């Protein structure tokens, strides 16, 4: 496919923000071609891509996110939905590590994280935000057994991934560790050193992770 060429436009208006038409003119390509480069399209040559990127840098052009969203049907944002009270979210270092990791991963792909705290009474607001085109997908964390919000988001068809295995299905996209195996291995280690009275702090029993850790401890103790 060849890249159409346009005539160069006039200089950037004093004090005005550069437009995509000016970028196209500076790069010597059509507005459509410049738009394809800006929106991450692949139907352009490397030479053309470099020309457009050079023009963007030279003019200081910044894409209009709203217009870009209309063109690509993407928002460039991913929601992190946390079903915990504010106090726990901001005092538990676990959540700080989760937020940092997700933010860095999204940043590497030029995506923005939107933090949504699903505190009691705000579930409908969070559900509305996630399912009405405000984000491209969602990461769902801290899933409790009686929490229906995460299930409703999953059923809505919005692309989502659970941080931690959700209840009832291994087929739901999720990222997790082997909590059963980890708890069992830790207990077996203590048993191997001669300990016999071994307790456990497995975590909340309304969460799959807590139930799995308890199951791993019990399995090791029953086998001893």
N, C-alpha and C positions, 0 to 999 in steps of 0.2 A: 504493500500500500504506500502511495507517495504522499508526502506532506504538502498541502497547498500552501502557497506563499502569497502574502499580501504586501501592499505597499506600506512603507513606514509612515507611522502617524507623526503628528507634530510633537514638540517637547511637552513634558509633563507640565500641567498647569501649576503655577506658583502656589504653594501652600495646599494643593489638592492631593488627595491620596491617589496613587497610581491605580490604573484600571487594568483588567485583563486584556482589553483591546490594546493598551499601550505596551504591555508585556509582549503580546503577539507581534506587534509592529517592530519592537526592538529586537526580537528574536528572528524576524523575517519569516514568520509562519502565520497560518490562519488563526483566528480566534478559537475555532473548534479544536485545532491541534494544541494550542496553548492550554485549553481547558482539559484536554485529555492528560497532558503531562501533570498539571496541577492536581487532578483528581486521581492520579495513580494509574492511568490507563497504560496498556502495553502496546498499542498499535501505533507506535512511533519509533523512529530510529534512535539509536544512542546519540548520534550527532545532534538530532533535533532536540532531544531531551536536554542535552547539555546546553544548547543555545537558549532554551526557555529558562532553564535554571539560572543561567548567567544573567539573563534579563531580569529575572525576579530579584536576584541579589543586587543588581545594579540600581534598579528602581526602588527597592525596598518594598516590594509588593507583598501584601498579606491577604490570603484568600478570605473572602467573607464566608464564615462558617455556616450561616443560615442558607446562603445561596448554594454553597457546596452540598449541604444536606439535601436540598431539593433536587439537585442534579444526581447525587449518588444514592439517595434514599438511605443514607447513613448519618448518624449523629456524631460519630467519633467519640462516643462516651460509653462507658460500661459501669453499671451500678454494682456497688458492694452493699448487699442487704444484710444487716446485722440485727438479729432478733434478741437484743439484750437491752437492759436499762442503760441510760447514759453513764451512770456512776461506774458500772462494771466495765463498760467499753473503754472509758478513759482512765481507769486505774489498773486494769489487768494488762500486764505487759504482753500477754499472748496476742491480744488484738492489735497492739502497736506493731508487732512483728508481721502480722497478717496484712495490715494496711500498707506497711512499707513494702513488703514483697509484691503485692498486687500493683501498687502504684508504680514501682520501678519496671515491672514487666510491661504494663500498659504504655508507660512513657517510651519504652524502646520501640513501640509500634505507633507512636504519635497518637495515642489514645488518652482520654481523660477519665479518671475515676470519679464517680459520684457516690458519696457515702450517704446511705439511707439507713437511719436508725428506726427500726420497727418497734418502738416502745408501745406498751399497752395503750390502746385507743387510737393509734396512728396507722394501723394495718391497712385500712381502706385507702388512705392517702398514698402510702408506699405502693400498694398494688396498682393504683391508678397511674402513678408516675412511671412505673416500670412497663406497664402494658399499653401505654398510649403513644409509643413512638419517641419517647424522650431519650432512650438509650438503645444501643444495639444489642445488648445482652446483659446478663447479671451473674454475679458470683454470690452464692447464698451460703452464709456461714452461721454457725451456732444454732443448728437445727434441733429443736426440742420435739419430743414425741407428740405433744398436744398442739403443735404449731401448724395451723392450716394455711398461713400466709405463703410459706415456701411451696406448699403443694399447689396452691392456686396459681402462683407464678409459673410453676412447671407446666401446669395444664393449659396455661394461656398460649403456649407456643413460642414464647420469647426464649431465644437461646440462653441456656443457663448451665452453670456448673456448680455443684455442691462442694464446699470445703468441708470434708468429712462425709462419710457414707450416710445417706439418709435411710430412714426406716423402710423396710419392706421390699426394696428392689436393688439388686446389684447392677441393673441395666441403666439406671439413671447416671448421667455423666458426673463423676465425682473424683476428687483427689483426697487420698487418705493414707494413713500408715496402718500397719497390722497391729491393732491394739490388742487383740487376743493373743497373738504370738509374742508381742513385747511383754505383756503382763506375765504370761506363762514363763518366758525365758528368765525374767527377773526373779520370779518365785523359785524356779528350778535352781538358779544360781545360789540363792540363800539356802535351799534344801541341801545342795551339794556341800555346803560348808558345815553341815551338822545342825542347822537351825530347824526346829520343828513347829514352834508356835509363831506363825508368820501372819501378820495382819495386812490389810491393804487399804489404801485410799484411792478408790477407783474413779472418782469424779461423779458428777450428777447422774442419777439413775433415770432421769427423763431424757437422756441423750444416748445415742447409739454408742459413742465412744466410751462412756462410763459403763454401760452394760457389757461391752466387749472386754474391757479391762477386768471387770469382775469375773467374767466367764473364763478368762485366761488364768487368773489366780486360782479359781475353783478347780479348773482342770489339772493344774499342777499339784494342788493340795490333795485332790482325790486320787491322783496317781502315785502319791508318795507312800 
